[in-house]
Amino acid sequence: MVKNIEEVTNHWFSELWSKGNLDIAHTFIDPSYKPEWVQIDKSGPEQIIHEVKFFRSIFPYLNYKIMDLTIDGNKSWIKYEASGTQKGNAWGFEPSNKIIKFDGATILTFNDDGKIIDRWGAFCLYDILTELDLVPPFWEIHKMINKN
């Protein structure tokens, strides 16, 4: 079992995602890292650097807080809260300067050298778009569908 999973997991959120310290990606991301569900034509540290740059271009002061962390074998399971202000273009929409807050979950998989080799993650993009007033709240969608 890898001994530094908790430390790397904490750095994943505190340094990489919250501070945008991209250099550390080379320290704890394995060159083979390429989550199949992420549609970016890059792998290894460059893949996650691309992702972090993109998301932080929208929310430059994004801050992640780990709410729950469980380590099981070579995986860390994380529930987090994130918040930030939209300062950049997001999915074709102009900056709103609105503060958003969302919850998410991430599972990091480590190799025997303590480097991240895979990741699964989920957060509700719809909640973010709702907070930015780009889409109606979920409970009001029926008004748009049932206009008859």
ABEGO torsion letter per residue (X at the ends): XBAAAAAAAAAAAAAAAAAGBAAAAAAABBAABBBAABBBBBBEAAAAAAAAAAAAAABAABBBBBABBBBBEABBBBBBBBBBBBABBBGGBBBAGBBBBBBBBBBBBBBAAGBBABBBBBBBAAAAAAAAGABBBAAAAAAAABAX
